[in-house]
């Protein structure tokens, strides 16, 4: 088995001089990578895109791969695909959430005015709930959930560590659940 892993790593490095060598790795890992990506995004088309992007990243970053004890090319490659799939899933999820309210089907059972009124009511409820939070929690919840800022950006703006930010978001969610129930 060690011989096969070494061979994968040798093929990766050899592919830098002869890109056609990389197709050996693609042929070997294409199907398992597709299964892995499909397990995350549940779409064949999206899975194919993810695997293609992952192979491109592996090729571009071939020199960054370092053989470490307990870590083979295979484990590195699976991690690349998994990270790519998770990032893609998160992106798809945000897009779906963002556009759901714009779709006509969203207002199908309501008149347009009723649908807009319901959205306004929901917005007012959210604002009222946010107002009930302490100011520091209110700022991080607004930045993360409403302004779609990353953890790193929020932590930098608030001048706090990532772990502090995560704890504030956790506390805010817990408080909001208590207000709702």
C-alpha positions, 0 to 999 in steps of 0.5 A, a space after each residue: 500500500 505504501 508503494 501506491 501512495 508513494 507512486 501517487 506523490 511521484 506522479 503529482 511531482 512528475 505532472 509538473 514537467 509533464 501535465 499528461 501524467 496528472 490524468 493518471 491521478 484523475 482517472 484513479 480518483 475521479 469516481 471517489 471524489 465525485 462520491 465525496 462531493 455528491 455527499 455534501 452538495 447532493 447534485 451531480 452537476 455541482 459535484 463535477 464542478 467541485 471535483 474539476 476545481 479541486 483537481 485544478 487546485 491540486 495541480 496548481 499547489 502540487 509543490 505545497 504538498 509535503 509528505 508527512 507521517 500519517 498523511 499521504 497524497 490521498 488524504 491531502 487530495 480528499 481534504 482538498 475536495 472536501 473543503 471545496 465541496 463544503 465551501 461550495 455548499 455554503 455558497 449555494 445555501 447563501 444564494 438560495 436563502 438570498 433569492 428565495 424571497 424574490 421568487 414569485 412562488 414565495 408569494 404564491 399563496 399570498 397577495 403581493 401586498 400581503 406578502 410584502 406586508 408579511 416581510 415587513 412584519 418579519 423585518 420589524 420582529 427581527 429588529 425588535 428582537 435585535 434591540 433586546 440584545 446587549 449592544 455588543 451582541 447586537 453588532 456581531 449578529 447584525 454584521 454576520 447574519 444581516 450584512 453577511 460579513 466573515 468572522 475575520 472581518 467582524 473580529 477585526 472591526 470589533 477588535 476581538 479574537 475569533 473565539 470571542 466572536 464565536 462565543 458572542 454569536 453563540 450567546 446571542 443565538 441562545 438569548 434570541 431562542 429564549 426570547 422567541 420561546 
